[in-house]
Amino acid sequence: DDATSAAYEMISALMKDKNAEIERLNSQLISKDQQLNVKDAQIAEKDVQIKKQQELMEKALTDQKQFFTDLQEQLQTTDNKD
């Protein structure tokens, strides 16, 4: 009958709209997921850079400490010769 047919068409149209909305939201989620993956990769790269920077800083401090230790020993050796 006409009422049933009209109700069916209305429900069909509503379902199409909802499916379209679900697809749109799914596309947004996929896009956001890709953005997060890019950000994760950038963060990992920064972590590597920071680690290298810390290692270089530690080496520089160790070298500086060794330099002053060597200098102190040379000064003591010079003082002892006098």
N, CA, C and O atoms as a CHARMM CRD file, in Angstrom:
* protein
*
  328
    1    1 ASP  N      0.83700  -1.19500   0.00000 PROA 1      0.00000
    2    1 ASP  CA     0.00000   0.00000   0.00000 PROA 1      0.00000
    3    1 ASP  C      0.87300   1.24600   0.00000 PROA 1      0.00000
    4    1 ASP  O      2.07900   1.16700   0.23000 PROA 1      0.00000
    5    2 ASP  N      0.25800   2.39900  -0.26000 PROA 2      0.00000
    6    2 ASP  CA     1.00800   3.64900  -0.43000 PROA 2      0.00000
    7    2 ASP  C      1.71100   4.09100   0.84600 PROA 2      0.00000
    8    2 ASP  O      2.83500   4.58900   0.78900 PROA 2      0.00000
    9    3 ALA  N      1.06800   3.91700   1.98800 PROA 3      0.00000
   10    3 ALA  CA     1.66000   4.33700   3.26100 PROA 3      0.00000
   11    3 ALA  C      2.91000   3.52500   3.55400 PROA 3      0.00000
   12    3 ALA  O      3.92600   4.06700   3.99100 PROA 3      0.00000
   13    4 THR  N      2.83000   2.21700   3.31000 PROA 4      0.00000
   14    4 THR  CA     3.97900   1.34100   3.54500 PROA 4      0.00000
   15    4 THR  C      5.11100   1.69700   2.59300 PROA 4      0.00000
   16    4 THR  O      6.27600   1.73800   2.98900 PROA 4      0.00000
   17    5 SER  N      4.76800   1.95000   1.35500 PROA 5      0.00000
   18    5 SER  CA     5.76300   2.31200   0.34600 PROA 5      0.00000
   19    5 SER  C      6.44000   3.64000   0.69700 PROA 5      0.00000
   20    5 SER  O      7.65500   3.77800   0.56000 PROA 5      0.00000
   21    6 ALA  N      5.65700   4.60100   1.14500 PROA 6      0.00000
   22    6 ALA  CA     6.19900   5.90700   1.53300 PROA 6      0.00000
   23    6 ALA  C      7.11300   5.76000   2.75000 PROA 6      0.00000
   24    6 ALA  O      8.17800   6.37400   2.81000 PROA 6      0.00000
   25    7 ALA  N      6.69400   4.95000   3.71100 PROA 7      0.00000
   26    7 ALA  CA     7.50600   4.72300   4.90700 PROA 7      0.00000
   27    7 ALA  C      8.82300   4.04200   4.53000 PROA 7      0.00000
   28    7 ALA  O      9.88800   4.38300   5.04500 PROA 7      0.00000
   29    8 TYR  N      8.72300   3.07600   3.62100 PROA 8      0.00000
   30    8 TYR  CA     9.91700   2.35800   3.17100 PROA 8      0.00000
   31    8 TYR  C     10.89200   3.32500   2.48000 PROA 8      0.00000
   32    8 TYR  O     12.09800   3.27900   2.72600 PROA 8      0.00000
   33    9 GLU  N     10.36100   4.19600   1.61900 PROA 9      0.00000
   34    9 GLU  CA    11.20100   5.17100   0.91900 PROA 9      0.00000
   35    9 GLU  C     11.84400   6.14400   1.90500 PROA 9      0.00000
   36    9 GLU  O     13.01000   6.50800   1.75100 PROA 9      0.00000
   37   10 MET  N     11.09000   6.55900   2.90700 PROA 10     0.00000
   38   10 MET  CA    11.61400   7.47700   3.90800 PROA 10     0.00000
   39   10 MET  C     12.73600   6.81200   4.71600 PROA 10     0.00000
   40   10 MET  O     13.77600   7.41900   4.97200 PROA 10     0.00000
   41   11 ILE  N     12.50600   5.56900   5.10800 PROA 11     0.00000
   42   11 ILE  CA    13.52500   4.82900   5.86200 PROA 11     0.00000
   43   11 ILE  C     14.76000   4.60100   4.98600 PROA 11     0.00000
   44   11 ILE  O     15.88900   4.71000   5.46400 PROA 11     0.00000
   45   12 SER  N     14.54800   4.28800   3.71100 PROA 12     0.00000
   46   12 SER  CA    15.66200   4.08900   2.77800 PROA 12     0.00000
   47   12 SER  C     16.49400   5.35900   2.64600 PROA 12     0.00000
   48   12 SER  O     17.72300   5.31400   2.69100 PROA 12     0.00000
   49   13 ALA  N     15.81400   6.48900   2.48500 PROA 13     0.00000
   50   13 ALA  CA    16.51800   7.77000   2.35500 PROA 13     0.00000
   51   13 ALA  C     17.30200   8.08200   3.63000 PROA 13     0.00000
   52   13 ALA  O     18.44200   8.54400   3.57000 PROA 13     0.00000
   53   14 LEU  N     16.68400   7.82500   4.77900 PROA 14     0.00000
   54   14 LEU  CA    17.34500   8.05800   6.06400 PROA 14     0.00000
   55   14 LEU  C     18.58100   7.17300   6.19800 PROA 14     0.00000
   56   14 LEU  O     19.62900   7.62800   6.65700 PROA 14     0.00000
   57   15 MET  N     18.45600   5.91100   5.79600 PROA 15     0.00000
   58   15 MET  CA    19.58900   4.97600   5.87900 PROA 15     0.00000
   59   15 MET  C     20.71500   5.42100   4.94700 PROA 15     0.00000
   60   15 MET  O     21.88900   5.32500   5.30500 PROA 15     0.00000
   61   16 LYS  N     20.36400   5.90700   3.75300 PROA 16     0.00000
   62   16 LYS  CA    21.39000   6.39500   2.82200 PROA 16     0.00000
   63   16 LYS  C     22.13100   7.58200   3.43300 PROA 16     0.00000
   64   16 LYS  O     23.35600   7.67100   3.35500 PROA 16     0.00000
   65   17 ASP  N     21.36400   8.49700   4.04400 PROA 17     0.00000
   66   17 ASP  CA    21.98300   9.65900   4.69200 PROA 17     0.00000
   67   17 ASP  C     22.92200   9.22300   5.82100 PROA 17     0.00000
   68   17 ASP  O     24.03400   9.73400   5.95400 PROA 17     0.00000
   69   18 LYS  N     22.46000   8.28600   6.61500 PROA 18     0.00000
   70   18 LYS  CA    23.27800   7.80600   7.74000 PROA 18     0.00000
   71   18 LYS  C     24.52400   7.08400   7.23200 PROA 18     0.00000
   72   18 LYS  O     25.61200   7.25100   7.78400 PROA 18     0.00000
   73   19 ASN  N     24.36200   6.28200   6.17900 PROA 19     0.00000
   74   19 ASN  CA    25.51900   5.58900   5.60200 PROA 19     0.00000
   75   19 ASN  C     26.53100   6.58700   5.03900 PROA 19     0.00000
   76   19 ASN  O     27.74100   6.40600   5.17900 PROA 19     0.00000
   77   20 ALA  N     26.02100   7.64000   4.40100 PROA 20     0.00000
   78   20 ALA  CA    26.91200   8.67900   3.86800 PROA 20     0.00000
   79   20 ALA  C     27.66600   9.36300   5.01000 PROA 20     0.00000
   80   20 ALA  O     28.85900   9.64800   4.89700 PROA 20     0.00000
   81   21 GLU  N     26.95800   9.62200   6.10600 PROA 21     0.00000
   82   21 GLU  CA    27.59300  10.24800   7.26900 PROA 21     0.00000
   83   21 GLU  C     28.65300   9.32500   7.86900 PROA 21     0.00000
   84   21 GLU  O     29.73500   9.77200   8.24800 PROA 21     0.00000
   85   22 ILE  N     28.33300   8.04600   7.95000 PROA 22     0.00000
   86   22 ILE  CA    29.29300   7.06100   8.47000 PROA 22     0.00000
   87   22 ILE  C     30.53900   7.03200   7.58100 PROA 22     0.00000
   88   22 ILE  O     31.66000   6.99600   8.08800 PROA 22     0.00000
   89   23 GLU  N     30.35000   7.04600   6.27800 PROA 23     0.00000
   90   23 GLU  CA    31.48600   7.05300   5.34300 PROA 23     0.00000
   91   23 GLU  C     32.34000   8.30700   5.52600 PROA 23     0.00000
   92   23 GLU  O     33.57000   8.24000   5.52500 PROA 23     0.00000
   93   24 ARG  N     31.67400   9.44200   5.68400 PROA 24     0.00000
   94   24 ARG  CA    32.38800  10.71000   5.88100 PROA 24     0.00000
   95   24 ARG  C     33.21000  10.65800   7.16500 PROA 24     0.00000
   96   24 ARG  O     34.38000  11.04000   7.17700 PROA 24     0.00000
   97   25 LEU  N     32.59200  10.18400   8.24200 PROA 25     0.00000
   98   25 LEU  CA    33.30000  10.08300   9.52000 PROA 25     0.00000
   99   25 LEU  C     34.45000   9.08200   9.43900 PROA 25     0.00000
  100   25 LEU  O     35.51600   9.30800  10.01200 PROA 25     0.00000
  101   26 ASN  N     34.23400   7.99000   8.73500 PROA 26     0.00000
  102   26 ASN  CA    35.28700   6.99200   8.55600 PROA 26     0.00000
  103   26 ASN  C     36.47200   7.59000   7.79300 PROA 26     0.00000
  104   26 ASN  O     37.62900   7.34000   8.13000 PROA 26     0.00000
  105   27 SER  N     36.17000   8.37900   6.76500 PROA 27     0.00000
  106   27 SER  CA    37.23400   9.04500   6.00300 PROA 27     0.00000
  107   27 SER  C     38.01400  10.00700   6.89400 PROA 27     0.00000
  108   27 SER  O     39.23700  10.10200   6.79800 PROA 27     0.00000
  109   28 GLN  N     37.30100  10.71300   7.75300 PROA 28     0.00000
  110   28 GLN  CA    37.96900  11.62800   8.68800 PROA 28     0.00000
  111   28 GLN  C     38.88400  10.85500   9.63300 PROA 28     0.00000
  112   28 GLN  O     40.00800  11.27700   9.90700 PROA 28     0.00000
  113   29 LEU  N     38.39400   9.72300  10.12700 PROA 29     0.00000
  114   29 LEU  CA    39.21200   8.90500  11.03000 PROA 29     0.00000
  115   29 LEU  C     40.46900   8.39900  10.33500 PROA 29     0.00000
  116   29 LEU  O     41.55300   8.40200  10.91700 PROA 29     0.00000
  117   30 ILE  N     40.32000   7.96600   9.09200 PROA 30     0.00000
  118   30 ILE  CA    41.48200   7.48800   8.32800 PROA 30     0.00000
  119   30 ILE  C     42.49100   8.62200   8.15700 PROA 30     0.00000
  120   30 ILE  O     43.69500   8.42600   8.32200 PROA 30     0.00000
  121   31 SER  N     41.98900   9.80100   7.82700 PROA 31     0.00000
  122   31 SER  CA    42.85900  10.96600   7.64800 PROA 31     0.00000
  123   31 SER  C     43.57600  11.31600   8.95400 PROA 31     0.00000
  124   31 SER  O     44.78000  11.57100   8.95300 PROA 31     0.00000
  125   32 LYS  N     42.84200  11.32700  10.05400 PROA 32     0.00000
  126   32 LYS  CA    43.44000  11.63200  11.36500 PROA 32     0.00000
  127   32 LYS  C     44.47000  10.57600  11.74400 PROA 32     0.00000
  128   32 LYS  O     45.51600  10.89700  12.30700 PROA 32     0.00000
  129   33 ASP  N     44.17700   9.32900  11.43900 PROA 33     0.00000
  130   33 ASP  CA    45.10800   8.24100  11.73600 PROA 33     0.00000
  131   33 ASP  C     46.40900   8.43200  10.95900 PROA 33     0.00000
  132   33 ASP  O     47.49700   8.22700  11.49700 PROA 33     0.00000
  133   34 GLN  N     46.28900   8.82300   9.69700 PROA 34     0.00000
  134   34 GLN  CA    47.48500   9.08200   8.88700 PROA 34     0.00000
  135   34 GLN  C     48.28000  10.24800   9.46200 PROA 34     0.00000
  136   34 GLN  O     49.51000  10.20400   9.51200 PROA 34     0.00000
  137   35 GLN  N     47.57700  11.28900   9.89400 PROA 35     0.00000
  138   35 GLN  CA    48.25000  12.43900  10.50500 PROA 35     0.00000
  139   35 GLN  C     48.99200  12.01800  11.77000 PROA 35     0.00000
  140   35 GLN  O     50.12000  12.44800  12.00900 PROA 35     0.00000
  141   36 LEU  N     48.35000  11.17400  12.58000 PROA 36     0.00000
  142   36 LEU  CA    48.99800  10.69500  13.80600 PROA 36     0.00000
  143   36 LEU  C     50.23300   9.86300  13.48900 PROA 36     0.00000
  144   36 LEU  O     51.24500   9.96000  14.18400 PROA 36     0.00000
  145   37 ASN  N     50.15500   9.04600  12.44500 PROA 37     0.00000
  146   37 ASN  CA    51.31900   8.25100  12.04400 PROA 37     0.00000
  147   37 ASN  C     52.47900   9.15000  11.63600 PROA 37     0.00000
  148   37 ASN  O     53.63000   8.88100  11.98000 PROA 37     0.00000
  149   38 VAL  N     52.17500  10.22000  10.90100 PROA 38     0.00000
  150   38 VAL  CA    53.21300  11.17400  10.50800 PROA 38     0.00000
  151   38 VAL  C     53.80300  11.83400  11.75200 PROA 38     0.00000
  152   38 VAL  O     55.02100  11.95900  11.87200 PROA 38     0.00000
  153   39 LYS  N     52.94700  12.25200  12.67000 PROA 39     0.00000
  154   39 LYS  CA    53.42000  12.88200  13.91000 PROA 39     0.00000
  155   39 LYS  C     54.27400  11.91500  14.71900 PROA 39     0.00000
  156   39 LYS  O     55.31000  12.30500  15.25900 PROA 39     0.00000
  157   40 ASP  N     53.84900  10.65800  14.80700 PROA 40     0.00000
  158   40 ASP  CA    54.63400   9.64900  15.53000 PROA 40     0.00000
  159   40 ASP  C     56.02400   9.50900  14.92500 PROA 40     0.00000
  160   40 ASP  O     57.01600   9.41300  15.64800 PROA 40     0.00000
  161   41 ALA  N     56.09400   9.49800  13.59700 PROA 41     0.00000
  162   41 ALA  CA    57.39100   9.38400  12.91600 PROA 41     0.00000
  163   41 ALA  C     58.25100  10.61500  13.19600 PROA 41     0.00000
  164   41 ALA  O     59.45800  10.49700  13.40700 PROA 41     0.00000
  165   42 GLN  N     57.63200  11.79100  13.19700 PROA 42     0.00000
  166   42 GLN  CA    58.37000  13.02400  13.48800 PROA 42     0.00000
  167   42 GLN  C     58.89100  13.01800  14.91900 PROA 42     0.00000
  168   42 GLN  O     60.02300  13.43000  15.17600 PROA 42     0.00000
  169   43 ILE  N     58.06500  12.55300  15.84600 PROA 43     0.00000
  170   43 ILE  CA    58.47800  12.48300  17.25000 PROA 43     0.00000
  171   43 ILE  C     59.63100  11.50000  17.41600 PROA 43     0.00000
  172   43 ILE  O     60.58500  11.77500  18.14400 PROA 43     0.00000
  173   44 ALA  N     59.54600  10.36500  16.74700 PROA 44     0.00000
  174   44 ALA  CA    60.62500   9.37200  16.82000 PROA 44     0.00000
  175   44 ALA  C     61.92400   9.96100  16.27100 PROA 44     0.00000
  176   44 ALA  O     62.99800   9.73900  16.82900 PROA 44     0.00000
  177   45 GLU  N     61.81800  10.70600  15.18400 PROA 45     0.00000
  178   45 GLU  CA    62.99900  11.34600  14.59800 PROA 45     0.00000
  179   45 GLU  C     63.58900  12.37300  15.56600 PROA 45     0.00000
  180   45 GLU  O     64.80600  12.43600  15.73800 PROA 45     0.00000
  181   46 LYS  N     62.73800  13.16600  16.18900 PROA 46     0.00000
  182   46 LYS  CA    63.20000  14.15200  17.17200 PROA 46     0.00000
  183   46 LYS  C     63.86200  13.46000  18.35900 PROA 46     0.00000
  184   46 LYS  O     64.88200  13.92700  18.86400 PROA 46     0.00000
  185   47 ASP  N     63.27900  12.34200  18.80300 PROA 47     0.00000
  186   47 ASP  CA    63.87000  11.58400  19.91100 PROA 47     0.00000
  187   47 ASP  C     65.28900  11.14000  19.57300 PROA 47     0.00000
  188   47 ASP  O     66.18700  11.21400  20.41100 PROA 47     0.00000
  189   48 VAL  N     65.48300  10.67600  18.33700 PROA 48     0.00000
  190   48 VAL  CA    66.82000  10.25200  17.89700 PROA 48     0.00000
  191   48 VAL  C     67.76800  11.45100  17.90500 PROA 48     0.00000
  192   48 VAL  O     68.90600  11.34400  18.36300 PROA 48     0.00000
  193   49 GLN  N     67.30000  12.58800  17.39900 PROA 49     0.00000
  194   49 GLN  CA    68.13200  13.79500  17.37700 PROA 49     0.00000
  195   49 GLN  C     68.50400  14.23000  18.79400 PROA 49     0.00000
  196   49 GLN  O     69.65100  14.59100  19.05600 PROA 49     0.00000
  197   50 ILE  N     67.53400  14.19400  19.69800 PROA 50     0.00000
  198   50 ILE  CA    67.79100  14.58700  21.08500 PROA 50     0.00000
  199   50 ILE  C     68.78800  13.63700  21.73400 PROA 50     0.00000
  200   50 ILE  O     69.68200  14.07200  22.46000 PROA 50     0.00000
  201   51 LYS  N     68.64000  12.35000  21.47700 PROA 51     0.00000
  202   51 LYS  CA    69.56800  11.36200  22.04100 PROA 51     0.00000
  203   51 LYS  C     70.98700  11.61500  21.53600 PROA 51     0.00000
  204   51 LYS  O     71.94200  11.58400  22.31200 PROA 51     0.00000
  205   52 LYS  N     71.12200  11.86600  20.22600 PROA 52     0.00000
  206   52 LYS  CA    72.44400  12.16600  19.66900 PROA 52     0.00000
  207   52 LYS  C     73.02100  13.42900  20.29300 PROA 52     0.00000
  208   52 LYS  O     74.20900  13.49200  20.60900 PROA 52     0.00000
  209   53 GLN  N     72.16900  14.43300  20.46400 PROA 53     0.00000
  210   53 GLN  CA    72.60400  15.69500  21.05700 PROA 53     0.00000
  211   53 GLN  C     73.07700  15.47000  22.49600 PROA 53     0.00000
  212   53 GLN  O     74.09000  16.03100  22.91300 PROA 53     0.00000
  213   54 GLN  N     72.34700  14.65400  23.24900 PROA 54     0.00000
  214   54 GLN  CA    72.74400  14.35100  24.62400 PROA 54     0.00000
  215   54 GLN  C     74.07200  13.60300  24.65300 PROA 54     0.00000
  216   54 GLN  O     74.92400  13.87200  25.50000 PROA 54     0.00000
  217   55 GLU  N     74.24600  12.65700  23.72000 PROA 55     0.00000
  218   55 GLU  CA    75.50000  11.90900  23.65700 PROA 55     0.00000
  219   55 GLU  C     76.67000  12.83700  23.33600 PROA 55     0.00000
  220   55 GLU  O     77.74400  12.71900  23.92500 PROA 55     0.00000
  221   56 LEU  N     76.45200  13.76400  22.39300 PROA 56     0.00000
  222   56 LEU  CA    77.50500  14.72400  22.05000 PROA 56     0.00000
  223   56 LEU  C     77.82700  15.63100  23.23400 PROA 56     0.00000
  224   56 LEU  O     78.99000  15.94600  23.48600 PROA 56     0.00000
  225   57 MET  N     76.79600  16.04500  23.95300 PROA 57     0.00000
  226   57 MET  CA    76.99400  16.90100  25.12600 PROA 57     0.00000
  227   57 MET  C     77.78600  16.15400  26.19700 PROA 57     0.00000
  228   57 MET  O     78.70600  16.71400  26.79400 PROA 57     0.00000
  229   58 GLU  N     77.43300  14.89600  26.44200 PROA 58     0.00000
  230   58 GLU  CA    78.15400  14.09300  27.42900 PROA 58     0.00000
  231   58 GLU  C     79.61200  13.91800  27.02200 PROA 58     0.00000
  232   58 GLU  O     80.51000  14.00000  27.86000 PROA 58     0.00000
  233   59 LYS  N     79.84400  13.67900  25.73900 PROA 59     0.00000
  234   59 LYS  CA    81.22200  13.52200  25.25400 PROA 59     0.00000
  235   59 LYS  C     81.98800  14.82800  25.42000 PROA 59     0.00000
  236   59 LYS  O     83.14500  14.82200  25.84000 PROA 59     0.00000
  237   60 ALA  N     81.34800  15.94200  25.09100 PROA 60     0.00000
  238   60 ALA  CA    82.00200  17.24600  25.23300 PROA 60     0.00000
  239   60 ALA  C     82.36100  17.50500  26.69200 PROA 60     0.00000
  240   60 ALA  O     83.45100  17.99600  26.98600 PROA 60     0.00000
  241   61 LEU  N     81.45600  17.18000  27.60200 PROA 61     0.00000
  242   61 LEU  CA    81.73400  17.38100  29.03000 PROA 61     0.00000
  243   61 LEU  C     82.86000  16.46600  29.50500 PROA 61     0.00000
  244   61 LEU  O     83.71800  16.87900  30.28500 PROA 61     0.00000
  245   62 THR  N     82.84900  15.22800  29.03100 PROA 62     0.00000
  246   62 THR  CA    83.91200  14.28200  29.38800 PROA 62     0.00000
  247   62 THR  C     85.25000  14.76900  28.84400 PROA 62     0.00000
  248   62 THR  O     86.26100  14.73200  29.54600 PROA 62     0.00000
  249   63 ASP  N     85.25400  15.22400  27.59500 PROA 63     0.00000
  250   63 ASP  CA    86.48300  15.74600  26.99000 PROA 63     0.00000
  251   63 ASP  C     86.98400  16.97400  27.74500 PROA 63     0.00000
  252   63 ASP  O     88.18400  17.12600  27.97200 PROA 63     0.00000
  253   64 GLN  N     86.05900  17.84500  28.13100 PROA 64     0.00000
  254   64 GLN  CA    86.43400  19.05100  28.87000 PROA 64     0.00000
  255   64 GLN  C     87.03200  18.67300  30.22600 PROA 64     0.00000
  256   64 GLN  O     88.04100  19.23300  30.65300 PROA 64     0.00000
  257   65 LYS  N     86.39600  17.72300  30.88500 PROA 65     0.00000
  258   65 LYS  CA    86.89200  17.27100  32.18800 PROA 65     0.00000
  259   65 LYS  C     88.29300  16.67100  32.03400 PROA 65     0.00000
  260   65 LYS  O     89.18300  16.93500  32.84200 PROA 65     0.00000
  261   66 GLN  N     88.47500  15.86600  30.99100 PROA 66     0.00000
  262   66 GLN  CA    89.78800  15.25600  30.74000 PROA 66     0.00000
  263   66 GLN  C     90.83200  16.32600  30.42400 PROA 66     0.00000
  264   66 GLN  O     91.97500  16.23500  30.87200 PROA 66     0.00000
  265   67 PHE  N     90.43800  17.33000  29.65900 PROA 67     0.00000
  266   67 PHE  CA    91.35100  18.42800  29.32700 PROA 67     0.00000
  267   67 PHE  C     91.83100  19.12500  30.59700 PROA 67     0.00000
  268   67 PHE  O     93.02600  19.37500  30.75700 PROA 67     0.00000
  269   68 PHE  N     90.90400  19.43900  31.49900 PROA 68     0.00000
  270   68 PHE  CA    91.28700  20.12400  32.73300 PROA 68     0.00000
  271   68 PHE  C     92.12500  19.22700  33.64000 PROA 68     0.00000
  272   68 PHE  O     93.03200  19.70000  34.32500 PROA 68     0.00000
  273   69 THR  N     91.81800  17.93700  33.64100 PROA 69     0.00000
  274   69 THR  CA    92.62200  16.98800  34.42100 PROA 69     0.00000
  275   69 THR  C     94.04400  16.94600  33.86800 PROA 69     0.00000
  276   69 THR  O     95.01000  16.99800  34.62900 PROA 69     0.00000
  277   70 ASP  N     94.17200  16.85200  32.55000 PROA 70     0.00000
  278   70 ASP  CA    95.49500  16.83500  31.91700 PROA 70     0.00000
  279   70 ASP  C     96.24300  18.13700  32.17800 PROA 70     0.00000
  280   70 ASP  O     97.44000  18.12600  32.46400 PROA 70     0.00000
  281   71 LEU  N     95.53900  19.24700  32.07800 PROA 71     0.00000
  282   71 LEU  CA    96.14900  20.55600  32.31300 PROA 71     0.00000
  283   71 LEU  C     96.64800  20.66400  33.75000 PROA 71     0.00000
  284   71 LEU  O     97.74400  21.16300  34.00900 PROA 71     0.00000
  285   72 GLN  N     95.82100  20.18600  34.67500 PROA 72     0.00000
  286   72 GLN  CA    96.20400  20.21300  36.08700 PROA 72     0.00000
  287   72 GLN  C     97.46100  19.36900  36.31800 PROA 72     0.00000
  288   72 GLN  O     98.36400  19.77900  37.04700 PROA 72     0.00000
  289   73 GLU  N     97.51100  18.19800  35.69900 PROA 73     0.00000
  290   73 GLU  CA    98.67900  17.32700  35.84200 PROA 73     0.00000
  291   73 GLU  C     99.92300  17.99300  35.26100 PROA 73     0.00000
  292   73 GLU  O    101.00700  17.91000  35.83700 PROA 73     0.00000
  293   74 GLN  N     99.75900  18.65300  34.11700 PROA 74     0.00000
  294   74 GLN  CA   100.90200  19.34200  33.51000 PROA 74     0.00000
  295   74 GLN  C    101.39500  20.47100  34.40500 PROA 74     0.00000
  296   74 GLN  O    102.60000  20.67600  34.55600 PROA 74     0.00000
  297   75 LEU  N    100.45600  21.20000  34.99600 PROA 75     0.00000
  298   75 LEU  CA   100.84000  22.29200  35.89100 PROA 75     0.00000
  299   75 LEU  C    101.55800  21.75600  37.12100 PROA 75     0.00000
  300   75 LEU  O    102.53700  22.34500  37.57900 PROA 75     0.00000
  301   76 GLN  N    101.07500  20.64400  37.65400 PROA 76     0.00000
  302   76 GLN  CA   101.72500  20.04400  38.82200 PROA 76     0.00000
  303   76 GLN  C    103.12200  19.55000  38.45600 PROA 76     0.00000
  304   76 GLN  O    104.06600  19.70800  39.23000 PROA 76     0.00000
  305   77 THR  N    103.24800  18.95700  37.28400 PROA 77     0.00000
  306   77 THR  CA   104.55300  18.47000  36.82300 PROA 77     0.00000
  307   77 THR  C    105.50800  19.64600  36.65000 PROA 77     0.00000
  308   77 THR  O    106.68000  19.55700  37.01300 PROA 77     0.00000
  309   78 THR  N    105.00600  20.74900  36.09400 PROA 78     0.00000
  310   78 THR  CA   105.82300  21.95100  35.90500 PROA 78     0.00000
  311   78 THR  C    106.22700  22.52700  37.26000 PROA 78     0.00000
  312   78 THR  O    107.37400  22.93400  37.44400 PROA 78     0.00000
  313   79 ASP  N    105.29300  22.56200  38.20300 PROA 79     0.00000
  314   79 ASP  CA   105.58600  23.07400  39.54500 PROA 79     0.00000
  315   79 ASP  C    106.62200  22.20900  40.23800 PROA 79     0.00000
  316   79 ASP  O    107.49300  22.73200  40.93400 PROA 79     0.00000
  317   80 ASN  N    106.54800  20.90500  40.06500 PROA 80     0.00000
  318   80 ASN  CA   107.47900  19.98400  40.71600 PROA 80     0.00000
  319   80 ASN  C    108.88000  20.10300  40.12800 PROA 80     0.00000
  320   80 ASN  O    109.85500  19.83200  40.82800 PROA 80     0.00000
  321   81 LYS  N    109.01000  20.49800  38.86700 PROA 81     0.00000
  322   81 LYS  CA   110.32100  20.64800  38.23200 PROA 81     0.00000
  323   81 LYS  C    111.03100  21.89300  38.73400 PROA 81     0.00000
  324   81 LYS  O    112.26000  21.95100  38.75100 PROA 81     0.00000
  325   82 ASP  N    110.25100  22.89300  39.14300 PROA 82     0.00000
  326   82 ASP  CA   110.84800  24.16100  39.59300 PROA 82     0.00000
  327   82 ASP  C    111.40700  24.08900  40.95200 PROA 82     0.00000
  328   82 ASP  O    111.93900  25.07900  41.45400 PROA 82     0.00000
